Amino acid sequence: MAEGYLDQMGKLGIGTATGVVAPDAEEAFLWKKLPRELQNRVLCCLPLQNLFQMRCVCKAWRNIVLHRDFATMYDAMHISDPSSPATVYINSSSPDRVEWSAYDYTQNKWQKRTTLPSRSHSRLTRENISYSVHPVGGLLVFRFWRLGVNHWVVWNPLTNKWKTLPPCKTRTSKTTVVFEHAFVADERFKRYKILMAHNPYSKDWRSFEQSTRNMVTEVYDSATGVWTQSESSLQSAVHPGFEYYYREEKYYPPDPPGVLSNGVIYFVSSSLRRDDSLESVLYCFDIKSERWHEEFRHGLPSWSITAIHGMTYDACKSVFEWDCRLMTAMVHPLDEEGGGRWELLVYERDLGTRTWVETGIKVPDSMVTTDSEFFTPEVEIVAEGNHLVLGEFRSRYGRFTCAVYRKAQNCWTCSPSGQFDVQDRKGNNLVLFKPRLDWRP
């Protein structure tokens, strides 16, 4: 049915499957004779890529795309469309520009969508960006850190509208873990919240290992436009492999990404024991009660935390959701000393026994490279429906690569165009995202 509409629109000169073209006078007259609602229904059959093209043709087309009636109808017709893996990054050209690209499963390639408006570029330079991005509804939320203060920018890449949110009330230390996640609080009223848990800034705090402070929890509500501090707090977390990153890579490791599953936001990090050893912890935040609880070791296999080459090795670095199931991936050493022989296994969380159960999904040995031997936070995973996408930013090469697992076919493929030059980045940049017209920043 959609193809028929597109063919008819091509005859009218309104659009084609590959782009939008200008109609001549007679064809434009025929199009204008159609009722506005019918025009909107025809345009709603266009794929997302055509909306980006339409928006750039002229002001008249842009006004149609951004009109509230069309936006509401388009979002309603495409509500069941799956999300796409998306990467947000600062490009390698000058001047610095924050760009968004989406992965097309059918064509097996990345497609650049759009760029954050230039007026905000000065606030998102590579020097002060933290840098993290969170999808929420049809929006992308950025956090950037400057002199202890966390600033936020919200952007709708489809409408190219953006705004700056008020900063958090409490200053943040740069050398400690930050837990952050954005989530939809009310789908009907397009209301969202942002969770931010962090350690308060202190000039005397020079070593994160010596900290015994509790983290401050703040929640932003888009309905009120203010940050409120939660009464629930938790003990400071530390970065697994912090010393390795800071010594070898000369920068602070990215913060662990959070994931919302069944009303709880999960983070994986580590806690420092009295003997200075690290213990893996699953941090859980209930979005209704706004309270934390912690699960130490959280049912990890016995081999998941070992000492290799004089460093503590934690196999569980992050969690992700796959169709309402909490998942993780762990790198399993095939010999005691590492030796470069590893296998990457996918696990599912059993909520009843609170243990991780192996799913049988294994990343091919050829994709577990020496650069990934510690399964660093550079490796990111998103999954939905039939697809699991594993992405990795390799800072020493300045490029982003990805591999796709198709569950029904039980096979892995590497994207032939999944490598593109980007600047150094300091946080997560692989997310599942579906743009929506009717979400306002």
Secondary structure, 3 states (H helix, E strand, C coil): CHHHHHHHHHHHCCCCCCCCCCCCHHHHHHHHHCCHHHHHHHHCCCCHHHHHHHHHHCHHHHHHHHCHHHHHHHHHHCCCCCCEEEEEEEECCCCCCEEEEEEECCCCEEEEEEECCHHHHHHCCCCCEEEEEEEECCEEEEEEEECCEEEEEEEECCCCEEEEECCCCCCECCCCCCEEEEEEEECCCCEEEEEEEECECCCCCCCHHHCCCEEEEEEEECCCCEEEECCCCEECCECCCHHHHHHHHCCCCCCCCCEEECCEEEEEEEEECCCCCEEEEEEEEECCCCEEEEEECCCCCHHHEEEECCEEEECEEEEEEECCEEEEEEEEECCCCCCCCEEEEEEEEECCCCEEEEEEEEECHHHCCHHHCCCCCCEEEEEECCEEEEEEEECCCCEEEEEEEECCCCEEEECCCCCCEECCCCCCCEEEECCCCCCCC
